[in-house]
Amino acid sequence: MLSRDETLAVTLSIAVALLVAVFAIIAGAGLNSQAPAQGSTPGPSCAEWTDGCVVCRRIPEGLACSTPGIACIPSQSRCFKPAGIPI
């Protein structure tokens, strides 16, 4: 059986480890807060484009974009379907 001091030390160690994990999660949550399609949207002459991470398409309701991969690094957007071409 652990002494009172040993029990306190184990409890404090667990509490510190949990706090460090929570702070790491909170700090990492703000790293990828920018939407991938924002700022990289080509002009209205492009109906569908990609930045290497997501594919976006203009639809009557607005923009429809896929979800990026977990380790994707966006590059320059490029149009692969000009507007006016049937989908």
Order of alpha helices (4+ residues) and beta strands (2+ residues): alpha-beta-beta-beta-beta
